[in-house]
Amino acid sequence: MSEWVTVSDRIRALGVPAGRKFSWEAGSAVRNLWASETGSLPPKSLRKKTQGGGTHCFAIYPPEWSSAIDEVILRKVALDGRQLRLF
């Protein structure tokens, strides 16, 4: 079984330059999509913070949700007029 993913994992995999605001907004949209499709909030996992020390409780999604998460992120990229990293 593949490891479950976070929205931050997918943001990094797509090469999106994202700060806290972008990440929070994308995460909120994915959480709402999950809730509308499953009727519950996503599971959470205590993981190392992306920046800085310590840990944080992240919403996690099954690997088969990666494409749905990517769609949410890329839609937000387009709305924000961001450019993906080229390298």
HELIX and SHEET records of a PDB file:
HELIX    1   1 VAL A    7  LEU A   14  1                                   8    
HELIX    2   2 ARG A   20  THR A   38  1                                  19    
HELIX    3   3 PRO A   63  TRP A   65  5                                   3    
HELIX    4   4 SER A   66  ASP A   80  1                                  15    
SHEET    1   A 2 LYS A  44  LYS A  48  0                                        
SHEET    2   A 2 THR A  55  ALA A  59 -1                                        
END                                                                             
